[in-house]
Structure formats: C-alpha cells, structure tokens
Amino acid sequence: MQLERIALISDVHGNLTALEAVLADIEARGITRIFNLGDYVGKGPRGQAVVDRCREVCEVNILGNWDDFLPDPDREWPAGGSMLWWQQELRADQRTWLRSLPFCHDFQLSGRQIRIFHASATTVHHRVYFDHDATAYRGMFENTPATGDGPLPTVVGYGDTHDAYYESDLGRTLINVGSVGNSLNDPTPVYTVLEGGADATAPFGIQFVRVPYDAHAELAHARELGAPELDGYEAEIIHGIYRGTLYAGKTSTYHRD
C-alpha cells in the first residue's frame, strides 16, 4: 500500500537557521510535501529570507497572526520600535503576500477529514492553549465564517502557542504542530509529520520531530543585523523562556507568540 507523508511546519518567526535545519531533515526523510501554518515573520531577524524560502518549498502556506498584523498598512508602528524594524525588514511585495494568505486548508488522508489553521477556527488572533476546556476543544472542529462551509474536520492541526501536543477525544484529534523557529520550554525546533493514504482503510500516523540546530549562530546573525529585543530572542531560542517574562511590568510593543 502506497503511503504519503506531509510535513506540517509553523511559527518560523524569522529564524532562518532553524528553518534550514528542519528543511534538511524533511528532505533527508524523503518528504516532498510541506504545509506551513503561518507566522513566518517577527521575533527573529530574517523574515524576508524566511518568506522567500517558504514560498519556494511549501506547497501550502496559510496566514498567521503576525503575518496579519505586522504588515498591516493601516497600522503605524512607533519609530525606532521593534515592530517597525521587523516590518521594514520585509519587502513591500512580501507584506502584500503575507496578508493575502488563506485562513485554513482542508484535505483528506486515510479517510480522515483534516483541517489546518494557525490559531483557532474563528480568527488568527484567538489563542487556544494546551490547558483548554471542553468548549474550546469542540470549537476547534466547527465551521465558522473564517473557515467557510464544508465537511467538518475529524483532525485539526494548528500552531500559534509554540507548544507541540496531541489530544484525541470524541472521535476527533487535535494536534499542535509546534514551532520551528521559536519553540518554548524545549527550544529545539519541532515539526509534525502526517502519514496516510488515499484509501480510507490506509494506516494513519502522526509523528513529532525535533531537530537540533546551532541556535548560537542564529543569535549571532541577529546581533550582526542589529535586530531588536536581543535579550528576549536569546531567552527564547537558547533557553525556551518566553520573552514576555523579561518585560513584565515594562511597556513593550511585543505581541505574545
């Protein structure tokens, strides 16, 4: 029986070093289909290169929260601030491309109806954490104005929280695919592999893959480029500690995840 594998990546956040390590691992496994769940930019220093690389190698690219608000032409970011630096590091065509990305993508594998989006079924700006309640869980499988009508999914994959996990209940499976460029708690980049077939009787598998990389080299690139919030970037990519804890009680333009 012929099975195919699809790599799900998310939350690269301008970390080109981590992205290249993950892409090399995907290629070494012979996987040719890559679906990207968004948040290409912000936090890391090389959003422009990340966007170009993902446009080159990803079969599916969908919208993340940073991809929506960072390039928003109606927002005026403060001069000299972090957000303006990350926004101006992108080309104008990339800002347009990011905001035009689809909200979700639906497909079938091994008889399962699968849907991927960035954060939730309602908006890229509504976050569903690991410790959610039953109502939040059920909501991830619903059709909304954002997802559109169609067959209800039995498997949902999302990113956003930088916290990979698997949960199955009531005949449905929820997967957080993790973060490539900004994984928290364990800072090692993580992505997810789906394996299945065209036939409903084909086996179905879900695998989480962590890929070590040279995070110190990535931090050195950020310093060379004069990227903002270097202390926060170091805390996240070296130690897996969310930078918001460093800025507690301080005014920051930084948006959670």
Steps between C-alpha positions, in 0.01 A plus 500: 500500500639837397512751786588866476649731758431867556717725719313765699716794608403817683626810679839543334506864615794620295734226627666395176760277669230287662295489180790372292576230758138383494480510121817290479347242735178493298697446179712226659180312585389517136200723579410732214173653620526782754203693641578820692259616772620859517697754703793531263616834640572701813713415805791372288720714272452346154132507415572599142717192434253274684208621288694443178608152609151396606350626174756284323456171688154497660207358305254670735551829685236640736458816705638552849424777747836672448455473123172688540586783738870568434463602131161671554518828300242658730726459805762760584773339705702733727822631347803312630285220641533125456189462286614762251841329470343162426252655256760698308726197472236358262458605138174667398399201285551266796277710725225477239551125454484429873171681552346323196564149633198269553365449850492119490554196280286182491606163361447126550739226603413138588130586502550780750381852432792722601503877551800718579499862611726718711327563833128419515197443282381859547801729452880497495485725807312260730735272688424147623754379752584144601295531820172583326152391604252276316323795337825629351584149379169453322528846347814401313296257288216735406431683175512877544489804270880480495521132398197501273258214449608150418543157655573531871855394583580199714867602524610859562859625498602844620803693628513842669579398861847353422407195708471169313242251628248234396148458637228257393142496629150426369638355178692817420870581516659837576868558424716796575781462248749703707740775397798482268664829588381585850420182693438570868581286805712269283663744252582224250306560175208263453277410206233236435478225240165360386509163324209337322348395174225583255291201610288524817641165617862623482699538822524848647791631702605817681864559596670791676859564393750719688803621305807637683665803341760768576291749696810697599580557132145629450542738793829622351317581173245700695777702668676567170177626345419726794173320572285627789424329833815288494469409866151365435612313190784337693265399782267330253729325251773405747303432819140456380379775734226731369642851469189657649624390842804723450282802425247451780397838634663681208346659193566282197372491143549126496196277430471159669614225259 
